[in-house]
Amino acid sequence: MQLLRFLRNHHQHALQADPEFRVEILKTERISDAHYCDFFDSKFPELMAFLTWMYVGACDDDDEFTKMLGPNGEDNLDFLVEEELYDFILALMNFFFEESTINKEKLEAIIGRLVKFDDIGNFENVTMKDPRNKKKN
Amino acid sequence: MSKEEQEINLPLHGKIKRSRSVTEKKDKLEERLRVSNRFVLFSHLHLFQKQLKENPDALFNAVYPILKIKAAENLLNEVQNINLNKEYESNREKTFQILRALLNDPEFCDLLVNEATKKINEPTGNWMQHPPLDVYLERMQKENPKVRIFSRINSIYKISGLQSLRWNIVDAAFTFSPKSSSARPASRP
């Protein structure tokens, strides 16, 4: 995943640096995923907040997160409806990213290539080929 | 017929019906994101009800960091477990298919990373090829041309040179971190 690559580029330094660097900067000899998330959050708080709320938005009423945050029900924007998916991502970007220049057209150009919706805007499938399946072939 | 009633009749996914307008839902989301919604957030944590009444801000500051880290971890785990080309029945799995496609797409991730790091005073446009610490080291080299260590670093040497460079890196890496003062040890060894 491209985003994971970004995350791993950071993590890689944390893993390869000498022990003193890890202890003094990361405050631990062996960094855990959770600790790394914390470290990443201190550097990119907006990106972390975006990912957090993206996850919360994708959870349904049976998820523990949703139970803690209050029931989603019909108040939640539905990712499987074209208009609502764009609205959700735009709302998050405008909220967390300072002076966001993203508009619906820009988002449609990117997401339109990846996700296929039918005539009335209901999700059909994703058009991207799974890299794991390519390897098997 | 009212707006709400019209939307109830929309055939979404064959099963799900909308009872609220999209604008109303969007407003609801924004409202939920706002700080004032901390009350809603923690009214469900029964263990903390007493503290919630006494000091909701302090409680939010204590619990939210844990929640967001768990959410980010869960997101990355779940999207990795989803197959993009499989036909799933449940709406939840379909939703994570969309998220996997988005987070797997270089163009979307470029947009996301560039927007998220716009106010940070570091070049992040080339993040796919260069880990950000490389960028810091290159900047150090420009700012300290007389320091030989910066002029002869290569990809391996950068790592082994971290020990001697770390004081510079700490300043750069934590420039935009609110924890910058506490991250730095009081004295050099």
Contacts between the chains, C-beta under 8 A, distances in Angstrom:
chain1	res1	chain2	res2	distance
A	1	B	79	7.3
A	1	B	80	7.1
A	1	B	100	7.6
A	1	B	103	5.5
A	1	B	104	5.0
A	2	B	103	7.0
A	2	B	104	6.1
A	2	B	105	6.7
A	2	B	106	5.0
A	2	B	109	4.1
A	2	B	128	7.1
A	3	B	103	4.6
A	3	B	104	7.9
A	3	B	109	4.9
A	3	B	112	7.2
A	3	B	113	7.8
A	4	B	76	6.8
A	4	B	80	7.9
A	4	B	103	7.8
A	5	B	128	6.5
A	6	B	109	6.9
A	6	B	113	6.0
A	6	B	127	5.5
A	6	B	128	7.3
A	7	B	76	7.8
A	9	B	127	7.0
A	9	B	130	7.9
A	9	B	131	3.6
A	9	B	132	7.0
A	10	B	131	6.6
A	10	B	132	6.6
A	10	B	133	7.8
A	12	B	131	6.4
A	13	B	131	6.1
A	13	B	133	4.8
A	13	B	159	7.8
A	16	B	159	4.9
A	17	B	159	6.7
A	17	B	162	5.0
A	18	B	160	7.8
A	18	B	162	6.2
A	18	B	163	5.1
A	20	B	163	6.2
A	20	B	166	7.8
A	20	B	189	7.7
A	21	B	162	5.5
A	21	B	163	6.6
A	21	B	166	5.4
A	24	B	166	7.3
A	24	B	185	5.4
A	25	B	166	6.9
A	25	B	170	6.3
A	25	B	173	7.7
A	25	B	183	6.7
A	33	B	73	5.9
A	34	B	69	5.5
A	34	B	70	7.7
A	34	B	73	6.6
A	37	B	69	4.3
A	37	B	72	5.4
A	37	B	73	6.1
A	38	B	65	7.3
A	38	B	69	6.0
A	41	B	65	7.5
A	41	B	68	7.0
A	41	B	69	6.8
A	41	B	72	7.9
A	42	B	174	7.6
A	42	B	177	4.6
A	42	B	178	7.4
A	42	B	179	5.4
A	42	B	183	7.9
A	43	B	173	7.0
A	43	B	174	7.9
A	43	B	176	7.1
A	43	B	177	6.2
A	44	B	116	6.1
A	44	B	117	6.6
A	44	B	120	7.8
A	46	B	116	4.8
A	46	B	117	8.0
A	47	B	112	7.1
A	47	B	113	7.1
A	47	B	116	3.9
A	47	B	117	7.3
A	48	B	68	6.3
A	48	B	72	6.0
A	49	B	68	6.9
A	50	B	112	7.1
A	50	B	116	6.5
A	51	B	71	7.4
A	51	B	72	4.8
A	51	B	75	5.6
A	51	B	76	8.0
A	52	B	67	7.6
A	52	B	68	4.2
A	52	B	71	4.3
A	52	B	72	5.7
A	52	B	75	7.7
A	53	B	33	6.7
A	53	B	71	8.0
A	54	B	75	6.5
A	54	B	99	6.7
A	55	B	71	4.5
A	55	B	72	7.0
A	55	B	74	5.9
A	55	B	75	3.8
A	55	B	78	7.8
A	56	B	71	6.1
A	57	B	29	7.6
A	58	B	75	7.6
A	58	B	92	7.5
A	58	B	95	4.8
A	58	B	96	6.3
A	58	B	99	6.0
A	59	B	92	7.8
A	60	B	91	7.2
A	60	B	92	5.3
A	65	B	67	7.4
A	65	B	70	7.8
A	65	B	71	6.1
A	65	B	74	7.5
A	67	B	44	6.6
A	68	B	41	7.5
A	68	B	44	5.4
A	68	B	45	6.5
A	68	B	67	7.1
A	69	B	32	7.9
A	69	B	40	7.7
A	69	B	41	5.9
A	69	B	44	7.2
A	70	B	40	5.3
A	70	B	41	7.2
A	70	B	43	7.5
A	70	B	44	6.0
A	74	B	18	6.9
A	74	B	19	5.0
A	74	B	20	5.8
A	75	B	20	6.8
A	75	B	25	6.2
A	75	B	28	4.8
A	76	B	25	7.1
A	76	B	29	7.9
A	77	B	22	7.4
A	77	B	25	5.0
A	77	B	26	6.6
A	77	B	29	5.9
A	78	B	12	7.3
A	78	B	16	6.7
A	78	B	18	7.8
A	79	B	95	4.6
A	79	B	98	5.6
A	79	B	99	7.7
A	80	B	12	7.7
A	80	B	13	6.0
A	80	B	16	7.8
A	80	B	91	5.9
A	80	B	94	5.9
A	80	B	95	6.4
A	80	B	98	7.7
A	81	B	12	5.9
A	81	B	18	8.0
A	83	B	22	5.6
A	84	B	22	5.7
A	84	B	25	6.8
A	85	B	98	6.9
A	87	B	22	5.9
A	87	B	25	7.5
A	87	B	26	4.9
A	88	B	26	7.8
A	88	B	29	6.8
A	91	B	26	5.5
A	91	B	29	5.3
A	91	B	30	5.8
A	91	B	33	7.8
A	92	B	33	7.8
A	93	B	115	6.1
A	95	B	30	6.5
A	95	B	33	5.2
A	96	B	116	7.5
A	97	B	115	4.4
A	97	B	116	5.8
A	97	B	118	6.8
A	98	B	118	6.6
A	98	B	119	5.0
A	99	B	118	7.0
A	99	B	119	7.9
A	100	B	115	5.6
A	101	B	115	7.5
A	102	B	111	6.8
A	102	B	115	6.4
A	106	B	111	7.6
A	110	B	105	7.0
A	110	B	107	5.2
A	110	B	108	5.2
A	110	B	111	6.7
A	111	B	102	6.9
A	111	B	108	7.3
A	113	B	105	7.9
A	114	B	98	8.0
A	114	B	101	4.5
A	114	B	102	6.5
A	114	B	105	5.6
A	114	B	108	7.4
A	115	B	98	5.5
A	115	B	101	6.2
A	115	B	102	7.9
A	120	B	10	7.4
A	120	B	11	7.2
A	120	B	12	7.9
A	122	B	12	5.9
A	122	B	13	5.7
A	123	B	13	7.5
A	123	B	94	5.9
A	123	B	98	7.0
A	125	B	87	7.5
A	125	B	97	7.8
A	126	B	84	5.4
A	126	B	85	8.0
A	126	B	97	5.2
A	126	B	98	6.4
A	126	B	100	7.6
A	126	B	101	4.2
A	127	B	101	7.8
A	128	B	84	5.6
A	128	B	101	4.7
A	128	B	104	6.4
A	128	B	105	6.9
A	129	B	84	6.9
A	129	B	85	6.6
A	130	B	83	5.6
A	130	B	84	3.8
A	130	B	85	4.8
A	131	B	104	7.6
A	132	B	83	7.1
A	133	B	83	7.4
A	133	B	84	7.8
A	133	B	85	5.7
